Amino acid sequence: MWKSAITLVILAVAAMPAHANDSSAELSTGGLIFVQNPDVEMRSEDLFISAREVHVRYRFFNSSPRDVTVLVAFPMPEIQVHGPDEIISVPTEDAENFLAFATTVNGQPVATKVEQRVTAVGIDRTQLLRSLAVPLAPHLPTTNEALARLPADKWQDFLRLGIAEIEEYDTGRGMQKHLAPRWGLNTTFYWEQTFPGLAEVVIEHRYKPSVGETVQTALGAPNESAEPWYEEYKAKYCLDDEFLATVDRARRATNSRGGAPYSEQRIDYILRTGANWSGPIRDFRLVVDKGEPDSLVSFCGEDVKKISDTQFEMRRADYTPDGNLSVLILKRLQQ
């Protein structure tokens, strides 16, 4: 994706050795998707990424004298729980707007519509769940409670269709079985946007990202380079010698036998959602904020500049994004 690396700060989790209770997995999120129109060009995109918020500001220009109306969509990441030990990071408990997504056009809020669809083994099961008053969000406690109220014959239907699995848990008075959701939930917000002829339109949206977290990183641990996850992380987050040496010094200073004294935050942003309009982005600006001055951050980029105690900027002209931007943040643990 990028040709060179920036070494500032980082975290690790996904493939790293961590206890299930100590780690949550991030969901990949992105930006708006537009139905292409040859008359509407992207003049600029200003992308801000932090563990608290993703904020994107687009400037569009309609080069034709007539108004152009196109569909705009924001597809949220699919939510699916694959097993009892999987913990996914979902920032809110809202069953529909679980990323707290909001958008404006020329400074005014936009009334969006939402579509939610449930699939299991590639087949749409949305209507089935709704007919049984089962919430569509597979990760919420209310969904598990609704499944528990289903009659035994429905349990068998859900098992046969691949919608759910049987799990057991210890109640303190013995093991008890329950029906666990295994379907995928896809949520999309959308609206129709009119671009006036020979005029500029500014569209902004913001949301809370899905942030993968680990209580303590395994980076910096003795013999980490021999671990199966190590090379993958070096490539994914563009870890360089300077960054790795910083992490190692922090571990040695605390005499830790495990990883360095940092917790992890991971954010995965789908850059290629920005490549669905006519032509490249004339002016692309990325700012990554690591949150705290003593935190570390690492991501892949070109000509990245530090612009504050916590923020790093990259700019590109005539840019066509491709792939994902993976950001790792290491937060210093309190001793």
Secondary structure by P-SEA (a helix, b strand, c coil): ccccccccccccccccccccccbbbbbbbbbbbccccccccccbbbbbbcccbbbbbbbbbbcccbbbbbbbbbbccbbbbccccbbbbbccccccccccccccccccccbbbbbbbbbcccccaaaaaaaaccccccccaaaaaaaaaccaaaaaaaaaaccbbbbbbbccccbbbbbbbcbbbbbbbcbbbbbcccbbbbbbbbbbcbbbbbccccccccccccccaaaaaaaaacccaaaaaaaaaaaaaacccccccbbbbbbbbbccccccccccccbbbbbbbcccccbbbbbbbcccccccccbbbbbbccccccbbbbbbbbbbccc
